[in-house]
Amino acid sequence: MADTTSVTYELSNSKDTTTFGPSFWIAFHDLAKRVPCDGCREHAESFMVFFHDLVNVRKGVPIYNKDNYNKWIKRISELAEEKKKRTDRAILGFVAVVVIAILVVTLIKTTK
C-alpha cells in the first residue's frame, strides 16, 4: 500500500489548489466509481462530473460535459419549482384555514 502521509499533509496544510486540487478530484471521482450499486454508481459519477463542472464554471474553465451539466441544472430547477409549488399550496392552504376560521368566528358572534 502506498504511503499517503505526504498527500494528507499537503491536503491539510496547503492553500495552493495546484497541490491539493488534482488529488481532491481524483479521490472524489474514484469514490463515485466505487459505489457498490450500479444505478447509484451511475448517479454518483454523473453528479461528481456536474459538481466538478460547477467549479469549472466558477473558475472560468470550460465545462467538461455540457449535456450532463445541463441535465443536472434542469433537474435542480425542476426540484426548486416543485418545492415552490408545494410552498405556494401550503401558503394557500394556510390562508384558506385562516379565512375559514375568521368566517366561523364571525358566524358564531353574529348568531349569539
VOBA-1610 file (N, C-alpha, C; in pm, whole numbers, padded with zeros to 5 digits, always signed):
BEGIN
Met+00085-00118+00000Met+00000+00000+00000Met+00089+00125+00000Ala+00050+00226-00077Ala+00130+00347-00089Ala+00121+00431+00037Asp+00228+00501+00066Asp+00232+00591+00181Asp+00159+00719+00143Thr+00053+00753+00217Thr-00026+00873+00186Thr+00000+00986+00284Thr+00099+00974+00368Thr+00128+01075+00468Thr+00154+01211+00404Ser+00237+01215+00301Ser+00272+01343+00239Ser+00151+01405+00170Val+00067+01323+00106Val-00053+01375+00040Val-00148+01432+00144Thr-00167+01359+00255Thr-00254+01407+00362Thr-00202+01539+00417Tyr-00072+01549+00436Tyr-00013+01673+00486Tyr-00037+01787+00389Glu-00013+01762+00261Glu-00034+01868+00161Glu-00179+01911+00156Leu-00271+01815+00163Leu-00413+01849+00156Leu-00456+01934+00275Ser-00403+01905+00391Ser-00449+01975+00511Ser-00376+02106+00535Asn-00259+02127+00475Asn-00180+02244+00507Asn-00153+02338+00389Ser-00210+02311+00275Ser-00180+02392+00158Ser-00305+02464+00110Lys-00286+02589+00070Lys-00395+02662+00008Lys-00373+02671-00143Asp-00268+02608-00190Asp-00235+02606-00332Asp-00318+02499-00399Thr-00417+02540-00479Thr-00507+02444-00541Thr-00436+02353-00641Thr-00322+02395-00692Thr-00248+02306-00782Thr-00188+02190-00706Thr-00174+02204-00574Thr-00121+02096-00491Thr-00231+02000-00452Phe-00339+02053-00391Phe-00442+01962-00342Phe-00556+01941-00440Gly-00578+02031-00533Gly-00690+02021-00627Gly-00693+01891-00705Pro-00588+01859-00778Pro-00591+01734-00855Pro-00611+01610-00767Ser-00545+01605-00652Ser-00562+01490-00562Ser-00705+01481-00512Phe-00763+01595-00481Phe-00901+01602-00434Phe-00996+01545-00538Trp-00985+01593-00662Trp-01076+01549-00767Trp-01057+01402-00801Ile-00934+01357-00804Ile-00908+01215-00831Ile-00975+01130-00723Ala-00960+01169-00598Ala-01019+01094-00487Ala-01172+01094-00495Phe-01232+01210-00524Phe-01378+01219-00531Phe-01433+01138-00648His-01371+01150-00764His-01418+01074-00880His-01400+00924-00855Asp-01290+00887-00793Asp-01265+00746-00762Asp-01369+00695-00662Leu-01403+00776-00563Leu-01504+00738-00465Leu-01638+00712-00535Ala-01676+00798-00628Ala-01803+00780-00702Ala-01801+00650-00781Lys-01686+00614-00836Lys-01675+00491-00916Lys-01682+00366-00829Arg-01663+00381-00699Arg-01661+00265-00609Arg-01795+00240-00540Val-01897+00317-00572Val-02029+00293-00513Val-02076+00154-00559Pro-02116+00068-00464Pro-02144-00071-00500Pro-02268-00092-00589Cys-02370-00015-00573Cys-02493-00031-00652Cys-02472+00032-00790Asp-02502-00043-00898Asp-02480+00006-01034Asp-02555+00136-01062Gly-02684+00140-01028Gly-02764+00260-01053Gly-02715+00378-00972Cys-02681+00352-00846Cys-02631+00458-00759Cys-02495+00507-00807Arg-02411+00414-00853Arg-02279+00450-00904Arg-02292+00543-01025Glu-02385+00509-01113Glu-02406+00592-01232Glu-02446+00734-01192His-02537+00745-01095His-02579+00877-01047His-02464+00950-00978Ala-02389+00877-00897Ala-02277+00938-00823Ala-02172+00991-00920Glu-02140+00912-01022Glu-02040+00957-01120Glu-02091+01078-01198Ser-02219+01073-01237Ser-02279+01185-01310Ser-02279+01312-01225Phe-02317+01296-01097Phe-02321+01412-01008Phe-02180+01466-00982Met-02083+01377-00970Met-01946+01422-00945Met-01894+01504-01063Val-01925+01460-01184Val-01884+01537-01303Val-01955+01673-01301Phe-02084+01674-01263Phe-02158+01800-01254Phe-02096+01893-01149Phe-02067+01837-01033Phe-02006+01916-00926Phe-01871+01974-00971His-01793+01892-01039His-01664+01937-01091His-01685+02050-01193Asp-01788+02034-01277Asp-01818+02139-01375Asp-01867+02268-01309Leu-01935+02257-01196Leu-01974+02379-01123Leu-01850+02458-01082Val-01749+02387-01037Val-01623+02451-01001Val-01557+02509-01126Asn-01563+02435-01237Asn-01507+02485-01362Asn-01573+02616-01404Val-01705+02623-01391Val-01779+02746-01426Val-01733+02860-01337Arg-01723+02832-01207Arg-01680+02936-01112Arg-01540+02987-01146Lys-01453+02897-01190Lys-01316+02934-01222Lys-01298+02988-01364Gly-01407+02982-01446Gly-01396+03027-01583Gly-01330+02925-01674Val-01329+02800-01631Val-01271+02690-01709Val-01384+02627-01790Pro-01357+02579-01911Pro-01464+02517-01991Pro-01531+02400-01919Ile-01660+02386-01941Ile-01736+02274-01885Ile-01692+02147-01955Tyr-01669+02043-01876Tyr-01620+01916-01928Tyr-01730+01841-02004Asn-01852+01836-01947Asn-01961+01760-02006Asn-02088+01846-02004Lys-02112+01921-02112Lys-02225+02015-02117Lys-02360+01946-02106Asp-02376+01828-02169Asp-02504+01756-02160Asp-02533+01718-02016Asn-02435+01663-01947Asn-02452+01625-01808Asn-02480+01748-01721Tyr-02406+01855-01744Tyr-02424+01980-01669Tyr-02567+02032-01686Asn-02612+02037-01812Asn-02747+02088-01840Asn-02855+01997-01781Lys-02830+01866-01782Lys-02925+01770-01723Lys-02944+01799-01574Trp-02832+01819-01503Trp-02841+01844-01359Trp-02901+01982-01330Ile-02866+02082-01408Ile-02925+02216-01389Ile-03076+02209-01408Lys-03120+02136-01512Lys-03263+02121-01537Lys-03330+02050-01420Arg-03268+01942-01371Arg-03328+01866-01261Arg-03336+01951-01133Ile-03232+02024-01105Ile-03232+02110-00987Ile-03339+02219-01000Ser-03353+02274-01120Ser-03457+02375-01145Ser-03596+02315-01126Glu-03615+02191-01174Glu-03744+02123-01156Glu-03774+02101-01009Leu-03673+02059-00933Leu-03693+02037-00790Leu-03727+02168-00719Ala-03661+02276-00758Ala-03690+02406-00699Ala-03833+02450-00732Glu-03875+02426-00856Glu-04011+02461-00897Glu-04114+02377-00821Glu-04086+02247-00805Glu-04176+02161-00728Glu-04189+02211-00585Lys-04075+02248-00525Lys-04077+02299-00387Lys-04157+02428-00380Lys-04138+02516-00480Lys-04213+02642-00482Lys-04363+02614-00491Lys-04402+02518-00576Lys-04544+02484-00588Lys-04599+02430-00457Arg-04519+02342-00391Arg-04564+02288-00262Arg-04576+02400-00159Thr-04481+02493-00161Thr-04484+02605-00068Thr-04606+02693-00097Asp-04630+02721-00228Asp-04745+02802-00266Asp-04876+02736-00221Arg-04885+02602-00239Arg-05005+02530-00196Arg-05019+02534-00044Ala-04908+02523+00026Ala-04913+02526+00172Ala-04959+02664+00220Ile-04907+02768+00158Ile-04948+02905+00195Ile-05095+02925+00164Leu-05138+02879+00046Leu-05279+02891+00008Leu-05367+02815+00106Gly-05323+02696+00145Gly-05398+02616+00242Gly-05407+02686+00377Phe-05296+02746+00420Phe-05294+02818+00547Phe-05390+02938+00541Val-05385+03013+00431Val-05474+03129+00415Val-05619+03083+00416Ala-05648+02971+00349Ala-05785+02919+00347Ala-05831+02884+00489Val-05744+02822+00568Val-05779+02786+00705Val-05805+02912+00788Val-05723+03013+00771Val-05741+03139+00845Val-05873+03204+00805Val-05901+03208+00675Val-06027+03269+00629Val-06146+03192+00684Ile-06140+03060+00679Ile-06250+02978+00733Ile-06265+03003+00883Ala-06153+03012+00956Ala-06159+03039+01100Ala-06224+03174+01127Ile-06188+03274+01049Ile-06248+03408+01066Ile-06398+03401+01037Leu-06434+03330+00932Leu-06577+03317+00899Leu-06652+03246+01010Val-06595+03139+01064Val-06661+03065+01173Val-06676+03153+01296Val-06569+03225+01333Val-06576+03314+01450Val-06680+03422+01426Thr-06683+03479+01308Thr-06780+03584+01274Thr-06921+03527+01280Leu-06941+03408+01227Leu-07072+03344+01227Leu-07117+03316+01370Ile-07027+03269+01455Ile-07060+03242+01596Ile-07099+03371+01668Lys-07024+03479+01643Lys-07053+03606+01709Lys-07187+03663+01664Thr-07221+03648+01537Thr-07345+03706+01487Thr-07467+03624+01524Thr-07449+03498+01560Thr-07564+03415+01598Thr-07594+03424+01746Lys-07510+03488+01825Lys-07533+03499+01969Lys-07628+03609+02000
//
